[in-house]
């Protein structure tokens, strides 16, 4: 009584092996790509605005739309361990607890509409959350800490 999988010159066993190996390779590549995308989004923000993030910070949502001229909007939602944010841009000791300015609210609304973020009723709640604004030659960045203490919203207006 032989092993049926390896009979007939081993074709069935070979096919099963090829399918399993291919599935493992595809899963590994997908995992590596998603980690790279998350890492590169955070790194790009860090470089454009000269800001630092905790080592465990990662992008969980990222959308952007640039026009032909290079202006437009970017949105990134970042998560990190709230206990590891000291002395990084996510440390909200430097954040304002006042309501966002009218100009900042306009920018956030335009980014939400342009990028079709579908933040819904959560958008109105964001205006009263701790926030920070950074301006430089790359554009304007508005960082809003979410009510969920481990998430931050980054709205970027490209110039």
FENJO-V798131 format. One record per residue. D_FIRST is the distance of its C-alpha to the first C-alpha in whole Angstrom. Layout:
BEGIN
d_first->[D_FIRST & D_FIRST]
END
This chain:
BEGIN
d_first->[0 & 4 & 7 & 9 & 12 & 12 & 11 & 14 & 16 & 15 & 18 & 17 & 17 & 20 & 22 & 21 & 22 & 25 & 26 & 26 & 28 & 30 & 31 & 31 & 34 & 36 & 36 & 37 & 40 & 41 & 42 & 44 & 46 & 47 & 48 & 50 & 51 & 52 & 54 & 55 & 57 & 59 & 59 & 61 & 63 & 64 & 65 & 67 & 69 & 69 & 68 & 65 & 62 & 60 & 57 & 55 & 57 & 55 & 55 & 54 & 56 & 57 & 59 & 62 & 64 & 66 & 69 & 69 & 72 & 70 & 71 & 69 & 67 & 64 & 63 & 60 & 59 & 58 & 57 & 57 & 58 & 61 & 62 & 61 & 64 & 67 & 69 & 67 & 67 & 66 & 68 & 70 & 73 & 75 & 74 & 77 & 76 & 79 & 78 & 77 & 80 & 80 & 79 & 76 & 75 & 76 & 74 & 71 & 71 & 71 & 68 & 66 & 68 & 67 & 63 & 63 & 62 & 62 & 63 & 65 & 67 & 66 & 68 & 71 & 70 & 69 & 73 & 74 & 71 & 72 & 72 & 73 & 74 & 74 & 76 & 76 & 76 & 72 & 73 & 73 & 71 & 71 & 68 & 68 & 66 & 65 & 65 & 62 & 63 & 60 & 60 & 63 & 64 & 65 & 67 & 68 & 71 & 71 & 74]
END
